[in-house]
Amino acid sequence: GLPISTYAKYCYRKLQKVTVTGGKKGLRKPTVEEITHARNAILTPSLFGSSLEEIMLRQQDMYPGNKLPWVQTQLSQQVLALGGEQTEGIFRIPGDIDEVNALKLQVDQWRIPSSLSDPNIPASLLKLWYRELEEPVIPQQFYKECISNYENPDAAVAVVQLLPELNRLVLCYLIHFLQIFAQPSNVGRTKMDVNNLAMVMAPNCLRCQSNDPRVIFENTRKEMSFLRMLIVHLDTSFIKGLV
């Protein structure tokens, strides 16, 4: 029952972004589920699969003073509140898919249920939120610079300073969050050291556009190393208390 102009405006806005950032999935054709999700987003915009700018705009009425996405900070805090930093395999062991989907529906309605008990549930949803962003936390135009400086701590940190302000804050919040898990006292319980943390989180922050398996394989190693550099060397002390 929507006028065609509503679809046209939405598609035109998306097309403008694609011309700048390239296809979200590279050259892969979208699945039927992805098309359905995109159509539903026209009527009921989701906190998942949107751009950071759209998410911040959407939360402006409810949380006008927030400098970070509500969904990012709330899910991160839930992981810690449920003892995630002392949970073996956190971020590696997936949460129950039905519970994750149920939480996703509630988060999309700006609600965090008080009945959560398993930290793997918000941890899995948090990874999904990063992974489904319309454009990755580290925008595509910085990708080559990241994988070119995967062994150089100073250069890796310098890339972060070049990011747009919102992306820089969101990335620094994530790194600060991961640095908590990288502390030796927590690694002893989680069995997730800095290498494991970088391995599970890098694909959610950087998005390789190549379809060549050899390039993807080689870049995966560089993406992990780049994120590891940030976890070890990036100063995120300014993030404390920021929401």
ABEGO torsion letter per residue (X at the ends): XBBAAAAAAAAAAAAAAAAAAEBAAEABBBBAAAAAAAAAAAABBBABGBBAAAAAAAAAAABAABABBAAAAAAAAAAAAAGAAABBGBGABBBBAAAAAAAAAAAAAGBBBAABABAAAAAAAAAAAAAABABBABBAAAAAAAAAAAABAAAAAAAAAABBAAAAAAAAAAAAAAAAAABAAAAAAAGBBAAAAAAAAAAAABBBABABAAAAAAAAAAAAAAAAAAAAABBAAAABGBX
